[in-house]
Amino acid sequence: MDKQLIKFDNAVEALGDSMLINMPQQRIKDVQQFREYFEQQPDAKLRKLGLRLIDECVGFAYMFRIGAAYEKVSEKSLEICRLREEVYKRGLRTYGGTQLKG
């Protein structure tokens, strides 16, 4: 598994967890810093999924900060969970089992 992909997954998780402390701007930046990593992915599916997950995380943070309706924030959270799982699975397929790369 690619180290950057693991760090990205951790950043996405930390963003969700930061809801309890009013989602600091740094958590959003922690996720956004991986945009270049995904833009350079040779696997088109992983690239597309990763970039979409980043966009969904940014949208989620914005919705949370402006006080969007709970249902909408909850839907976005579920979509992030689904995409996170897809990115992780695709990363395993792309980079293989447990060997860390990068």
C-alpha positions, 0 to 999 in steps of 0.5 A: 500500500502506498504511504501517501494513500494511508496518510490521505486516509488518516487526514480524511478521518481526522477531518470527520473527527474534527466536527467535535472541535468545530472543524479547524481550517487546518484539517481541510488543508490536510486533506487538500494537500493530497490533490497533487498526489491524486492528479499524478496517479497513473490509475485513472480510477484511483485518480478520479476517486481521490479527487472526488473524495477531496472535493466532497470533504471540502464541500462537507466542511463548508456545509458544516461550517455554514450550518447546513441542515443536518440531513444534508450534512449527514448525506455528505458524510455517508458519501465520504465514507463510501468514497473513502472505502472505494479509494482504499480498495482501489489503492490496495488493487493498484499498489497491492497488499500490505507492502508500503511504497513511496 
